[in-house]
């Protein structure tokens, strides 16, 4: 785990993302009802209200239909980003310069169709290599893509190619 001296790991991750605390408002869907085996999120930050992207600490039960959910812990633990939206073909999100770059240890694709996983070239360009195609409802608590995942896109026909990706960047609220 990358950490800076004097900062707890969670505080460092939030500092890297440049986030400020925002209360989860009525504009976002409520999490699934808590059960005896689940726990409520301990923190919620709206990352991009336009696309309904939010950051939370919670378990797999809080990943809703039509979301792509990634966690920075194995077994759907630790911090998570839940992406909800109506995406076009080859549209998705990139993680460069955030804690999530190469730290997505669990993933659950609850989107309406398949997504693909991408790794950005190390040469500093914005060229990517496709590393996997994940069917709808694919989930893995210890994803083999954890050290290479720099982006994901909605890829219903497994035909997205480098150069045609439309990738959003997670921004802090109001940024």
N, C-alpha and C positions, 0 to 999 in steps of 0.2 A: 504494500500500500504506500503510495506517495504521500508524504506528510511533511509539513513544515514545522520546525522546532517551535514550541510554545503554543501551538494551536491544536486543539483536538481534531481528529480526522473529519468529523462532520462539519465543524466550523470552517476548516480549510476548504472543503468541497463547496460550501455555500459561498465562500469568498471568491473562489475560482469562477463560479457561475455568476458572480456579481449580483446576487439576489437580495431582495429585501423582503421582510415578512409581509404577507398579504393574507387576510382572512379569506377562506374559501366562501364565495358568495352564492347568492341564489342563481346566478347565471350558469353555474356548473351543476351537473347531475349529482344527486346525492349518492354516496356509496351504497353498496348492497347492504341490506340489513345485517347487523352483527349477529353472529351465532355464538354458541358456547365455545366453538373452536376458533373464532376469529377475534381480532382486536381492532378497535377503531384507529384510524391514522393518528399519529401523534403530532404531525405538522403538515400543513398544506400550503403550498405556494403556487400561485397562478403564474405560469411561465409565459403563456401566450393565449390571452382570452379569445382572440379571433379564431384560433383553431382548437380551443378547449384543450390545451396541454397543461398538465399540472404535475407537480412534484409532491410526493407524500412519503410517509413511512407507514407501510401497511403490508398486509399479506396478500396472497393470491386472490382471496375472496373479493377484494376491492377492484379487480380488473373486470370491467363491464363489457357487455357485447359492443362490438364496433370500436374497440380500442386495441392499440398495440401497446403492450406494457413491458417495460424492461426494469430489472432490478440490478443493483450493484452487489448483491450477495447471492450465493448459491441457495437453492431451495426457496426462491421467491422471498428472500429476506432483505433486510436493511432498507436503503432508500430506493425509491422507484419513480419513474416518469411514466405517466399514462397519456397516450396520444389518442385523441378522439376527433374524428372529422370525416368529411366526405372527400376523399382524395381522388385526383385524376390519375390516369395511368402514368407511371414513372415519377410520381410526386411523393415526397417524403421529407425526412429530417436528417440532418447531419449533426455529429457530436464534436467535431474538431474544436480544440482549445477549451474543452470542458472536462470535468471529472469523468463523464460518461464515455469519452473516447477510449476504446480498448478496455472498458470496465463494465461490460454488460454481461453479468454472469448468469442471469436467468431471463427468459423471454417468453411471452405468451402472445401469439397473434390471434386476437379475437376480431380482426377486421372482417369485412364482408367477403374478402378474397385473399389470395396469396400475397405475400410480401417477399422482397429479396433483400439480402444483407450485402453491404458494400464495404470495401476497404480502400481508403484514399492512398494514392501513390506517395511514397516517401520523398519524392523529388520536389515537393512544395507546390506542385500543380494541383488543379482540381480535377484530376483524372482518377477514376475508380475502377476497381476490379470486383466483379460479382463473386461472392463466396457461397451463397446459398439461396435457395428458394423455399420459403416456408408456407405450407398450406394453411388455410384458415383453420383455426383452433389448434394449431401447432403450439405445443408448450414444452419447455425443457428447463429443468431446474438447475442444470449445469451445462450451459450452452457451449458447444465447441467453437463458437464464434467470438467468445468473450475477449480475446486478446487482439482481434482484428476488426471488430465491428466499429466502423466510423459513420455509418449511415444506414437507413432502411428506406425503401420505397414501396408503394403499392404496385404490384407487378402481376396482374391477374393472368397474363398469358405467358409468363416467363420469357418475355421478349424485350425487356428494357436493356438498353446498351449505354455504355459510357458516352457522354456527350449529349444525351437526351434527358438526363436526370434533372428534375426540378426539385432542389433541396432547400427546405427552410432551415433557418438557424434559430435555436432557442434563444430568446431574448428575455432580459429581466422585465418585470412589469413596468410599463411606462417607457421602456427603452426602445 
